[in-house]
Amino acid sequence: MTRAVLVTGASRGIGRAVARAFAELGDRVAVHHRGSPGLAGEVLAGLAGGGHTVVQADLADAEAVRRLVGQARADLGGLDVLVNNAGIYVSHPVTEVSYEQWQDAWRETLAVNLTGAANVTWCAVQYMKETGGRIVNVTSRGAYRGEPRHPAYGASKAGLNSFGQSMARALAPLGIAVASVAPGYVATDMADDDLTSPRGAEIRAQSPFNRIATPEEIAAAVVYLASPEAEWASGAVLDLNGASYLR
């Protein structure tokens, strides 16, 4: 049976790979973007199968979130899987930014990465609670290892891990399993500045494999956690960092 899948932040990077992986299984996918209609359209055109759609919203806007989830469900004819992947990565080293810049970075990052994901989840649950479903959150190694130049990002992802575990407890009686993946560095646009900087070699060397992840490796884990067989993984946070950080 094909499923209806909403992937936030699906116009590039991990989200794009996740959308492709579900489509290759025969699922119908809603490709969400904030302000990249061209890229989202390219992703849509490249998906295997049919029945897919594009949805747009700024996840910092609660009413836009409500509309996007409703549109995704209407376009797909249901909603079985939510992947909370969208996120922003704003540099704001504590000793290098003004107080105003510090406030802006925290407000913007938490609004999208944590509150936005929580709002998408609430809206999705209103449809999933009658039929069951799967929710997979894309968090980060930075929730544990720390993000010295992007502290709001690390905190938002730690919060998303905790939120996911709270939802795993709350939603299990409704047949909804919730799990998270916590990647380290992945070869995406978001990480490109760091990877092409003088720190690039050091970043790769953090893993004993001396490389970083591909988006497809992360997508494979997301697909598993969204599968019927993964119900007992509900509440888990799966580290995907090539042994670069162990806890």
C-alpha positions in Angstrom: 0.0 0.0 0.0 1.4 3.4 -0.9 1.6 6.0 1.7 1.2 9.8 1.8 4.4 11.5 3.0 5.1 15.1 3.9 8.8 16.1 4.0 9.6 19.6 5.2 12.6 21.3 3.7 12.6 19.0 0.8 13.9 21.3 -2.0 17.5 20.5 -1.2 20.0 18.4 0.8 18.7 15.7 3.1 15.1 16.5 2.5 15.5 16.1 -1.2 17.1 12.7 -0.7 14.3 11.7 1.7 11.6 12.7 -0.8 13.3 10.7 -3.5 13.7 7.6 -1.3 10.0 7.5 -0.4 9.0 8.1 -4.0 11.2 5.2 -5.1 9.2 3.0 -2.7 6.0 4.0 -4.5 4.8 6.5 -1.9 3.2 9.9 -2.7 5.3 12.8 -1.5 4.6 16.4 -0.6 7.7 18.4 -1.2 7.8 21.4 1.2 9.9 24.5 0.7 10.0 28.0 2.2 11.1 30.1 -0.7 12.6 27.9 -3.3 9.9 27.1 -5.8 12.3 26.5 -8.6 14.3 23.9 -6.7 11.1 22.3 -5.3 9.8 22.0 -8.8 13.0 20.3 -9.9 12.7 17.8 -7.1 9.0 17.2 -7.9 9.8 16.6 -11.6 12.5 14.1 -10.7 10.5 11.9 -8.3 9.7 8.4 -9.3 6.0 7.5 -9.7 3.1 10.0 -9.5 0.7 11.7 -7.2 3.3 14.0 -5.7 2.9 17.7 -4.9 4.7 20.8 -3.8 3.7 22.8 -0.7 5.1 26.1 0.5 5.2 27.8 3.9 7.5 29.6 6.3 7.5 27.3 9.3 7.9 30.3 11.6 4.3 31.3 10.6 1.9 29.2 12.6 -1.1 29.8 10.3 1.0 29.1 7.2 2.0 25.7 8.8 -1.7 24.9 9.3 -2.4 25.6 5.6 0.6 23.7 4.4 -0.3 20.5 6.3 -3.9 20.7 5.2 -2.9 21.2 1.6 -0.5 18.3 1.7 -3.2 16.0 3.0 -5.7 17.2 0.4 -3.2 16.9 -2.5 -2.0 13.5 -1.4 -5.3 12.1 -0.3 -4.2 11.4 3.2 -1.2 11.8 5.5 0.7 8.7 6.8 4.2 9.9 7.4 5.7 13.3 8.5 9.4 14.0 8.2 10.4 17.1 10.1 13.6 18.0 8.2 13.4 21.7 7.6 16.0 23.8 9.5 18.1 26.9 9.4 21.8 27.1 10.5 22.7 30.7 11.4 26.2 31.5 12.6 26.3 33.6 15.8 29.5 33.0 17.8 28.8 34.5 21.3 32.0 36.6 21.3 31.6 37.9 17.7 28.0 39.2 17.4 26.1 42.0 18.9 23.4 41.5 21.4 20.8 42.3 18.7 22.3 39.8 16.3 22.3 37.2 19.1 18.6 37.8 19.8 17.8 37.6 16.1 19.6 34.3 15.7 18.0 32.7 18.6 14.5 33.9 17.7 14.8 32.9 14.0 16.4 29.5 14.7 14.0 28.3 17.4 11.0 29.6 15.4 11.8 27.3 12.5 13.8 24.4 13.9 11.8 23.7 17.1 8.5 25.6 17.3 8.0 25.2 13.6 8.5 21.4 13.8 6.2 21.2 16.8 3.5 23.1 14.9 3.8 20.9 11.8 3.5 17.9 14.1 0.4 19.2 15.9 -1.3 19.8 12.6 -0.3 16.4 11.2 -1.5 14.5 14.3 -5.0 15.9 13.8 -5.1 13.8 10.6 -3.0 10.8 11.8 -4.8 10.2 15.1 -7.6 8.3 13.4 -5.4 6.1 11.2 -2.0 5.9 12.9 1.2 7.0 11.2 4.9 7.7 11.5 6.8 10.9 12.4 10.6 11.1 11.9 12.6 14.2 13.1 15.9 15.1 11.6 18.0 16.5 14.4 21.8 16.7 14.7 25.0 15.4 16.3 25.3 19.0 17.5 22.6 18.4 20.1 25.2 16.3 21.9 28.6 17.4 20.7 27.8 21.1 20.9 27.7 23.9 18.2 30.1 26.6 19.3 29.5 28.8 16.3 25.8 27.9 16.0 24.6 27.5 19.6 20.9 28.2 18.8 21.0 25.4 16.2 22.4 22.9 18.7 19.9 23.9 21.3 17.0 23.7 18.8 18.1 20.2 17.8 18.4 19.0 21.4 14.9 20.4 22.0 13.7 18.5 18.9 15.1 15.3 20.3 13.3 15.8 23.6 10.1 16.8 21.8 10.2 13.7 19.7 10.5 11.5 22.8 7.6 13.3 24.4 5.5 12.7 21.3 6.6 9.1 21.2 5.1 8.6 24.7 2.0 10.7 23.9 1.1 9.3 20.5 1.8 5.5 20.9 -1.8 4.8 22.0 -2.9 6.3 18.7 -0.7 4.0 16.7 1.7 6.8 15.8 5.4 6.0 16.2 7.9 8.9 16.6 11.7 8.6 16.2 14.6 10.9 15.3 17.9 10.7 13.3 20.9 12.8 14.5 23.4 13.2 11.6 26.8 14.7 11.9 28.1 16.6 8.9 26.4 15.7 5.6 27.3 16.8 2.1 24.6 19.4 1.7 24.4 23.1 0.8 23.9 23.9 4.5 27.3 22.5 5.4 29.1 23.7 2.3 30.7 26.8 3.8 32.2 24.7 6.6 33.3 21.9 4.3 35.0 24.2 1.8 36.8 26.2 4.5 40.2 25.5 5.9 38.4 23.3 8.5 37.1 20.9 5.8 39.9 18.4 6.2 39.5 18.5 10.0 35.8 18.0 9.7 36.2 14.9 7.6 38.9 13.6 10.0 36.4 13.7 12.9 35.1 10.3 11.6 37.5 7.4 11.5 36.1 6.8 8.0 37.7 10.2 7.1 34.6 11.4 5.3 31.2 12.9 5.9 27.8 11.4 5.2 25.8 11.5 1.9 22.2 12.7 2.1 21.2 9.2 0.8 22.6 7.5 3.8 20.5 9.7 6.1 17.4 9.1 3.9 17.8 5.4 4.2 17.6 5.6 8.0 14.6 7.9 7.8 12.8 5.4 5.5 13.4 2.6 7.9 12.1 4.6 10.9 9.0 5.4 8.9 8.4 1.7 8.1 5.8 -0.5 9.6 8.6 -2.7 11.0 10.1 0.2 13.0 7.3 0.8 15.5 9.5 -0.5 18.3 12.1 2.1 17.5 9.6 4.8 18.6 11.3 7.2 21.0 14.8 6.4 19.6 17.4 8.9 18.5 19.6 7.2 15.9 23.1 8.7 15.7 24.4 8.9 12.1 27.8 10.3 12.4 30.3 7.7 11.3 31.6 7.2 14.8 32.7 10.9 14.9 30.9 11.4 18.2 30.0 8.5 20.6 27.7 8.8 23.6 
